[in-house]
Amino acid sequence: MIRKTIICLICAVFGTLTMQAQKFALVDMDYVFKNIPAYERANEQLAQVSKKWQAEVDALTTEAQTMYKNYQNEVVFLSAEQKKAKQDAIMQKEKDAAELKRKYFGPEGELFKKRTSLMTPIQEEVYNAVKDIADLRGYQLVLDRASDAGIIFGSPKIDISNEVLQKLGYSY
């Protein structure tokens, strides 16, 4: 029992000494990206294309709803064959709207592809700048201050956000 306690104590001391030797830094990725004009332009472009595509989906959905309302008003005057044809047409229109929505906004949809093509080069450039600064300064760990990583306090002295922007050629 005493032996285990001594081993735990030794591990704790060495762990503390090792932690003291490591260097850490913070970077506020939201701040960095907001100060990169290309990133803001890409976001605006994504918002515009998303709005356009959503309007197309909404138009098909509205068309299906209108068809259904018209069907409800006419149903008593239709033969069984006509009812079936109108129901099929309504279902097809709803299916078309759902398919278009999936095509544009699904997990592998056009918006995902567009976001990837616009944002990945910028994100890689920022990552490389952070990595270069970390290598230059000997940081073993760089945390994103903007994420929900559970940082309770981070000294501004170790925040390298402005240095990242400077390395990328943007003034802060």
N, C-alpha and C positions, 0 to 999 in steps of 0.2 A: 504494500500500500504506500509506504513512504517512498519506495523506489519509483513508483508511477508518478507520484507528486513531484519528485525531483526532476524526472524526465520531462514532465509537462512544463515545469518552471524553466528548465534549460531551453526547451523549444520556444517558449514564449519570449525569453530574452533574445535568442537568436533571431526570431521572427521580427521582433521590434527593431533590432539593429539593422536587419535587412531592409525593413520598410523605411528606415531613416535614410538609407543610402540611395533609395530610388527617388527620381524626380518626376513630378507631375505637372500638368498644365491643363488649363481649361480653354475652351473655345466656344463661342456662342454662334452656332451655325446659322441660326435665324438672322442674327445681325450681319454675319458675313454675306449670306445670300441676298439680303435686302440691299446691300451696298454694291452688288454686282448688277449693272444695268442689263446685261444679257439674260440673267436669271429672271429679272422682273419682266422683260419683254417676252420671254418664253411663257411665263405665267399668264400674261395678258393674252397671248396667242392661244394658249390652251383654254382660257375662259371663253374667248370668242368662238372657237370651234366647238366647244362643249355646248354653248348656248345655241348655236346653229343646229347642231345635231339633235339637241333636246327639242327644239321647235319642230323638227321633222317627225320625231317620235310622237310628240303631242298632237300634231296634225293628224296622224294616222289613228291615234287613240280617240280623238274627237270625232273623226269620221266614223269609226266603229260605234261610238256612243249615239251619234245621230242616226245611223242605220238601225240601231236597236230601238230607239224611240219611235222612229217611223214604222218599224215592224210592229211594235206594240199598238200603235194607232190603227194599223191596217189588219191585224191578225184575224179579226172576226170576218173580214171580207175575203180572206185568202183560202184557196183550196189546200189540201194536205201537201200536194206537190209544191205549190208556191211557198208555203210555210217552210218546208224543208230547204228549198232553194235559198230563201232569205236567211234562214238560220245558218246555213253553210257559208253564205257570203259574209255574214257578221263574224262568224267564228274565224274565217280566213283573214279578215281584216284585223281582228284582235291578234291572231297568230303573227301576221305580218308586222304589227306594231311591236310585239314582244321580241320577234327576231331582229328587227332593226335596233331595238334598245340593246339587245345582247351584242349585236355586231359593233355598235359604237361604244357601249359602256361596260361590256362584260370583262371578265378577268384577263382575257387575251384580246380585248377589243381594240378598236382604232384609237380611242383616247389613251389607252395604256401604251400602245405602240408610239403614238405621237409624243407622249410625255417622256418616254424612254429616249427617243431620238433627240429631243430638245434638251433634256435635263442631264442625261448621263455625261456628256462631255464636260459640262460645267462642274458637276459634282466630282468628276475624276480630277479636274484641274485643282479644285479646292482641296481634295484629299491629298494630292501630291504636294501641294504647298504646305499643308499641315505636317505631312510626313517629313518633308525637307527640314522644316523648322524643328521638329522633334529630334531628328537625327543630329542637326547642327547643335542644338542645346542639350542633348543627352536625356531627353524625356523618355521614360519608359512607358508612360501612359498619358494620353490626352483625352479628357472627357468633354462631352458636349454639354455645356451649361444649359442650353435651351431644351434638352430632352428631359424626360421624366426619370432620370437616373437616380433620383433620390439624393441629390447634392443639397445639403443643408446650408453649407457655407463654402464659398470659394473666394479666396483672396484675389482682388483685382491684379495683384502683382504677378500671378501666374496665368492670367488670361491673355492668350496670344491672338485674339480675334483681329485686332488692328494690324498685327504683324503679318497675319495670313493675307489680309486685304492688300497690305503694302507689297508683299511678295508677288501677289497676282497683278500688281500694277494699278491698284485703285487707291485713291486717297481716302482717308477716313476723317 
